[in-house]
């Protein structure tokens, strides 16, 4: 059983690596098999089809994000602290797991990855923040007209922008906790406030 799991993990990891170089539509199952050091029939054996492979890849990314969120959302933490934790965790991901970080970015900005539903799954996942967010509004920590999805989109865009402009080295040199605090201040000092029109 461990061998089967190992092979599946190798193929999924190969898919993550390939996503750092190309868009899903240009990645063949031959490419995945070669990158994993396996044969194309093995990809179909484990995943059934190209869409099946990407469905499992999205699930793999989602599982990693769920684990990250569980670590970041602690009982009693105010929303801003939770957001800082998420940003810090994403920065750590950029530094230590760039292939996963890239896949998360693709998942957040694409409706599908290789035909597998992606963006809506991210939205559902981040709805775990809703109770913490609503609690912050009820305590007056956040303005009533603040939009959670706008805050998360803005945060993701700022992180992505910093990565594209400055590269991974920027995050390696920065203190992730300090950067997270600064980014949360930027988001809440105006650009992330209010509802979308």
N, C-alpha and C positions, 0 to 999 in steps of 0.2 A: 504494500500500500504506500510506503514511503517513496518508492521509486516513481509511482504514478504522480504523487503530489509534487515531487522534485521536478519531474518533466513539465508538468503544468506550470509550475512557478518559473522555470527557465524560459518557457515560451512567453509567459506574460511579461517577464522582465525584458526579454528581447523586444517585445512590442513597445514597452515604455522607452527603451533606448532608441528604437526606430522613430518614435514620435518626436524625438529631439532633432531629427534630421529631415523629416518629411511629413506631409499631411497624410492622414489615414487613407484617403482615396488613392494615393500613389504607393502605398505599402502593400505588397503582395504577400500571400501566405508563403511563397517561396522565400521572400525576404525574411519573414519571421523565422521560418525553419532554419535558414542558413545562419542567421544571427544567434540562434539558440544552439547551433551545432547539431541539429536534428534534421529529419526529412519532412517534406511537405505532408505526406500521408499521416505523420504523427500529429500535425496540427489539426487535421480533420478528425483523427481518432479522438483527441481530447476535447475538441470544441465543435465539431460537426460542420461548421461553415465559417466563412469570413465574418459574417454578422455575429455568429455564435462566439467567435474569438473576441470580437470587440465588446460584446455584452459582458463576457467574463472579465475583460480588461477594465471596463467601466466599473464593474462590481469590485474588482481588486482596488481600484483607486478610491472608490467610495468607502470601502472598509478601512483603508488607511486614514481617510478624512474623519470617519466616525471615531476612530481611536484617538485622533488628534483632538477632536471636539470634546470627547470624554475627559481628556487630560486638562483641557482649557476651561471647561464649565464646572466650577466647583461651587457647592452650596454656599450661599451667603456672599459670594463675590458680586460686587456691583458690575453693571454692564460694561463700563469703560475698562475695568480690570480684565474682564473676560475677553474683550476685544484686543487689549494689549497682549494677553496670553496667545490669542489666535495669531496675531501678527508675528509675535516672537517665534511661535511654532512654525509658521510659514517661512520665516527667514532661516530658521534652522534647517528646514526642508530644502530651501534653495542651496544652502551651503553643503549639506551632507547627502541629500537625495535629489540632485538636480533633475534627474529623469522623471521622478514622481512629481516634483514641483511643476515641471513643464506640462505634464499630463493633466494636472489639476487645473492649470491655466486654460488648456485646450478644452477641458470638460466644462469649465465655467463660462467660456465664451462661445462654444459651439452648441448648436441644438442637438447634434448627434456626433458621435465619433464612429466612423466607419459603418454608419447605419444604426448604431446602438444609441438609444436615448441617453443624453448626458446632462444638459443644463438643467432640466426640470428636476433631476435627481439631486443636484446641488442645492437648488432652492428648497426642496423638501427637507434635505439634511440640515440646512442652516435654520430651518424653522424651529430647531431645538433651542435657538437663542430667544425665541419669542417670549417665553415667560420671564426670563431675566430682563429683557428689554422692556416689557410692560411694567415690571416691578420698578425699574428705574424711572419710567415716566410717572408712575403713581407716587413715587417719593420726591418728584421734582428734580431728579438728577439730570433728566433729559427733557427738552421741550416736548410738549404734547404733539406738535405737528411733525416730529421727526419720523422719518421713514426708514425702517430697518433694512429693507432691500437696497435702498439708495446708499445707506451707510456701507453695507457689505460690498456693493458694486464699486463705490468710490475707494474703499480700502484696497480691494483687489486691483483696481486700476492704478493706484498710486504705487503699490508694490511692484506691479508689472512694469510700470513706467521707469521706476528706479532701476530695476534689473536690466531693462533694455538699454537705458542710457548709460549706466555706469558699469554694468556687468556684475558677475558673481563676486568679484573681488571687493566691490563696494560693501557688500553684506558681510564678507569675511572680516574686513577692517572695522566695520561698525560694531558697536555693542548692541546686540539684538534687543535687549530690554530697553535701553535708552531710545533706540530708533522707534520701537513700538510705542513708547510714551509720546514721542514727538509726533508720530503719525496720527495717533488718536487725537492729540490736540488740534492738528491741522483739520481733521475730519469734523471735529465738533466746534471749531471756531467759525463755522459758517458754511463751508461748501457741502457738508453732508447733512445739513439741517433742512427741515421742511419737507413737504410732500412734492412728488413729481406732478407736473401739470399736464 
